[in-house]
Amino acid sequence: VFAFPFIFGFVCFSLIPVCISFYYAFTNYSLGSKTAAFIGFKNFLRLFQDEVFLKSLAITLKYVLISVPLKLTFALLVAYLLTRPSRMVTFYRSLYYLPSLVGGSVAVALVWKQLFARKGLFNSVLANMDMSTINWFGNQKLALYPLILMSVWQFGSSMIIFAAGLKEIPVSYYEAARIDGARGYQSFFRITLPLMCPSVKIVAVTGLIGGMKAFDVIYSMTSGGPGDATQTVMMVMMRKGISDGFYNQGAAFGVVFFVVVMILSAIMNTIMQKWSDSIQ
C-alpha cells in the first residue's frame, strides 16, 4: 500500500512513455498525425546520417569525460580533509553540500551565466589583473567550460558518499601503517583508495549517467549556443521531437541515447571493477 504511489507514478510517467517511445521510433509518427505506420529502421539510418546528432553526442561525451573525473577528485579530496577531527567539521560539510542542493536549479544557472558574462565577476578579476577579458559564451571553443565548472561545483552529494565510506575504514589500519613507517600518501594509496573502491564505482557510474542526461542547466545558460557548441543530445532530442514535431525521430534519438548510456555505464562499471581488483 505504501509503495503504491511510487509504483503508480513510475508506471504512468516513466515505464509507459518509454515503451511508447520505443514503439514510435520504428514508425513515421509525428505530432498531430492520427496514424503511425511501421517503417523499420529508417529513423535510425536517418539519425546516423545527421551531423547535428553526431556533433551533439561528441559534445555530451566531452562534457561527461571532463566533468565527472574532476567532480570525483574534488569530492574525494574534500571528504578526506573533512573526516579529520575538527570542531567545525559539521559546518564545513553542510557548507560544501549546499551547492548540490541548489546547484541544479535554473535560478543558480542564471547566476552562473552572469558570473561569466562580459562584465561578470570572472572578467572583472581578469581586468583588475591587466589581462584581456574573455567572451565565454560567445566563443565556441570556450563556452562548454563554464558549464563543466558548474557541474564540478556540485560535488556535495558525492562528497557525502565518500565521507561515509571513509568513516567505515577502521582507524587501526592507519595506526598499523604509521608503525610500519608508511607516509600519508602511502596510506592513502594503499589503504584509503582500495577500501573506497565500492563508493568510487557507485559515484562514477551515477555521475556518468547524470552527466549524459544534462539538459536544464545547460539550456538555461546557453540554449546550446553559440551556434551548436554546447548543444547536448538531450537538446537535439527535445527540439527534433517537440519543436520540429518529428516525434518518431525524437523517439529514435531517445532509443539510441538509451543504448549509448547503457553501453558506457557497463564499460565504466567494468573498468572500475578491474581497477578495484587490481589495487586490492
C-alpha positions, -999 to +999 in steps of 0.1 A: +000+000+000+027+024+009+047+016-022+017+021-045+021+059-051+056+053-063+047+023-084+017+042-100+039+072-108+067+050-122+043+030-144+023+060-157+051+086-161+082+065-168+075+030-180+046+036-203+061+067-220+094+047-225+075+018-241+055+042-264+088+060-274+103+026-284+073+019-305+072+053-322+109+050-330+100+024-357+071+044-372+066+076-392+045+092-364+047+130-360+028+153-336-007+159-348-009+128-370-036+102-363-018+071-375+017+056-372+029+033-400+057+009-393+089+019-413+115-003-397+150+012-391+146+042-414+146+066-385+178+052-371+195+053-405+185+089-409+197+096-374+233+083-380+235+105-411+225+135-391+257+156-384+239+176-357+232+144-337+268+132-341+282+165-330+259+167-300+269+132-290+306+143-292+299+174-271+280+154-245+308+129-242+334+157-238+312+173-211+310+140-192+346+128-196+359+162-182+333+170-155+329+135-139+366+128-131+371+164-118+340+161-096+351+128-082+386+142-075+373+173-057+347+153-038+372+127-026+398+153-016+373+174+004+358+143+020+392+132+030+400+166+046+366+168+064+370+134+080+398+147+101+389+157+137+377+194+138+353+215+158+337+230+127+337+198+106+298+195+106+295+232+095+321+226+067+303+195+055+270+214+053+287+243+036+302+221+009+270+201+004+249+233-001+258+237-038+244+202-046+210+213-031+207+245-052+233+240-080+210+222-104+183+249-103+176+272-132+179+303-109+215+293-100+223+286-136+213+322-145+236+334-117+265+315-131+256+329-165+261+364-151+294+354-134+308+346-168+292+375-187+313+402-204+310+424-173+307+395-149+329+386-119+355+365-138+361+391-164+363+418-137+390+398-120+409+394-153+406+432-159+420+440-125+449+418-133+455+437-165+446+407-186+422+407-216+387+397-208+371+366-224+338+363-241+330+330-225+296+323-241+305+339-274+335+317-281+326+282-294+358+267-281+353+281-245+315+280-240+315+245-227+340+250-199+318+273-176+292+245-178+318+219-168+329+241-139+294+245-127+289+207-128+321+202-108+309+228-083+280+205-074+302+178-058+285+178-024+264+147-028+295+127-040+314+141-010+288+129+014+290+093+000+328+094+001+328+108+037+305+079+047+329+054+031+359+070+048+343+067+082+338+030+077+376+024+074+390+013+108+415+037+123+436+007+133+447+003+097+462+037+096+478+032+130+494+000+119+507+017+087+523+045+107+540+020+129+554+003+098+567+037+087+542+045+059+537+081+050+505+100+044+503+095+007+513+058+010+484+053+035+461+070+010+470+048-020+475+016-001+446+018+024+421+046+017+418+042-021+414+004-022+388+004+005+369+032-012+365+014-045+328+005-040+319+041-032+340+054-061+324+029-085+288+040-075+296+077-077+314+073-111+286+053-127+258+076-114+278+106-124+282+093-159+245+087-163+236+121-148+261+139-170+249+122-201+213+134-193+223+170-186+198+194-201+181+221-179+211+239-166+229+239-200+197+250-217+192+279-192+228+291-196+235+288-233+204+272-251+230+251-269+249+281-283+270+298-295+259+281-327+257+245-315+289+244-294+271+234-262+241+215-277+238+182-260+220+151-271+190+158-249+186+192-265+186+178-300+161+151-290+138+177-275+140+200-305+136+173-330+107+156-312+088+186-299+098+218-316+100+203-351+071+179-345+090+148-357+082+126-327+094+095-344+128+109-350+129+123-314+120+088-302+148+073-323+172+098-306+160+086-273+164+049-281+199+054-294+208+076-264+195+049-241+217+023-257+247+045-256+242+053-219+238+016-211+270+007-230+290+035-214+277+025-179+286-011-185+321-001-197+326+022-167+314-004-143+338-030-158+368-006-157+361+004-121+357-033-111+390-042-128+407-012-111+392-023-078+405-059-082+440-047-093+447-024-063+432-048-038 
